[in-house]
């Protein structure tokens, strides 16, 4: 049988109102349209659903049975469709994420591509910023959340550790340290270093790693971006210490630094502020990608 939801809704409205005009008003349809739906439904079923006279429309025995059964079914169906619609709305919109440059270039692109494939109606607006600006953007509510290097302890953020990113030595292939499989931190004593400046969340961690081993750093240049540091290393101005998530160009080599020192990559939001459902989707995808 070729029975439609419109026919069933029209039948249910007439059965409950027991009046074609009132039923058509409740459905925002014309009275002839409602009458046509009822006639088509009766034709498909091959039986009469209403007894009609000039004053009222009364369901037949078959009509009363159909009314009691179809009412429950349509109510359940409406709930299912409403749930599906809300899920669709949940995945439509824009999420603003602030991220430090090294993570903007490494962790964020696969996340944005993954979300674009999974949730085509979701847009991620990336704010590529220095660590201090990421923290300010999260606190100021300019973004939904941030991806940063774990800031000093404080009560302003809720944070979740998603990744531990080790530091590595970056140098030219002809540098003496490139011949080592692993480079102890103490071997950086007296070396010309090109490091990230203090706008980076990694710099204080690198300083601590050097100072804790008594290494007197000879810092010849400080830059705001790893790409600039790598270009200086290529030019022979020195060597660099970089997060492993920021691989250098193929003209340079990396060597693990021992003992292992790493930076904690965290997701940050304002303390005791709930994320929107859309932002929660992106947060969870970042967590999953980092774990993988």
C-alpha positions, -999 to +999 in steps of 0.1 A: +000+000+000+012+035-008+003+054+024+020+086+032+027+104+065+006+134+053-024+111+049-019+097+084-014+131+100-046+143+082-065+113+094-053+117+130-063+154+130-098+147+116-103+118+141-093+140+171-112+172+159-141+153+144-144+182+120-128+188+087-125+226+090-109+225+124-086+197+113-075+217+083-068+247+105-047+227+129-026+213+100-024+247+082-039+231+051-069+238+030-101+218+037-101+203+002-065+191+007-074+174+040-105+158+024-083+145-005-058+130+020-086+111+038-101+099+005-068+087-007-061+069+026-095+052+025-089+042-011-056+026-002-070+007+028-102-002+009-125+007+038-144+037+052-127+055+082-153+081+090-191+084+090-200+119+079-231+140+083-238+177+081-229+183+118-200+159+126-174+134+114-173+102+135-147+075+132-159+041+122-148+011+141-118+007+118-112+044+122-112+042+160-087+013+159-065+032+135-066+063+156-055+045+188-027+027+170-014+054+147-014+081+174+013+062+193+033+054+162+033+090+149+042+104+184+072+081+185+082+089+149+080+127+156+104+121+186+128+102+164+128+128+137+132+156+162+162+138+177+178+134+142+171+171+135+188+182+168+218+160+160+221+177+126+219+212+142+245+201+167+270+196+139+263+229+120+281+261+127+316+276+134+341+268+161+370+292+169+402+276+181+434+295+191+466+276+186+503+282+190+522+283+157+540+250+160+507+232+167+488+252+141+512+238+115+513+202+128+483+191+149+455+214+136+456+207+098+447+170+101+421+179+127+404+205+104+406+180+075+391+152+097+363+174+109+355+186+074+351+150+063+331+139+093+310+170+098+307+189+065+285+216+080+310+224+107+336+251+101+368+255+122+382+290+123+419+287+134+435+316+152+473+311+147+488+330+177+517+332+200+512+314+234+505+346+253+478+356+228+463+321+229+458+324+266+444+359+263+420+348+236+407+319+257+403+341+288+386+369+268+361+345+252+373+354+217+377+317+209+359+285+221+391+269+234+429+269+229+456+245+219+488+255+237+519+245+256+509+239+293+511+273+309+523+278+345+499+266+371+470+289+378+432+289+384+421+305+352+419+275+330+405+240+328+431+220+308+435+185+294+468+170+285+466+153+250+502+149+240+538+150+252+561+164+225+599+158+230+625+183+222+651+175+195+683+190+182+682+205+147+714+211+128+730+209+094+741+174+082+777+186+082+776+197+119+798+175+142+767+167+164+749+153+134+772+123+136+757+112+170+727+090+173+716+109+204+729+142+217+733+148+255+720+182+265+755+190+280+770+188+245+752+221+237+777+239+260+795+265+239+774+259+208+758+288+190+720+284+195+691+298+176+661+295+198+624+305+198+618+338+218+597+341+249+564+345+230+566+307+226+555+284+253+584+262+246+612+287+254+609+286+292+610+248+290+641+248+269+658+274+292+650+251+322+664+220+305+696+238+298+699+255+332+692+223+351+722+207+334+745+236+340+747+245+302+756+281+296+736+289+265+752+309+238+721+323+221+730+341+189+695+346+176+659+345+189+629+341+166+591+340+168+587+311+144+604+278+140+607+283+102+628+314+108+650+295+132+654+267+107+664+291+079+691+305+102+704+271+110+705+264+072+726+295+068+751+282+093+744+307+121+740+279+147+720+249+158+685+249+173+663+230+198+629+224+185+597+204+194+595+171+175+561+182+161+579+209+142+600+190+117+627+210+098+631+210+061+650+181+045+682+201+043+685+198+081+686+168+104+672+161+139+687+142+167+671+131+200+683+150+231+690+130+262+678+127+288+643+132+274+627+166+279+593+173+265+566+199+263+530+191+274+504+199+247+471+208+263+436+219+254+425+249+274+392+265+281+380+290+307+376+275+341+340+263+348+328+273+314+310+246+294+319+242+258+291+243+231+282+209+216+301+219+184+333+229+203+330+197+222+331+177+189+363+195+179+379+191+213+372+153+212+386+149+177+418+167+187+421+144+217+416+113+195+440+125+168+467+133+194+462+098+209+467+082+175 
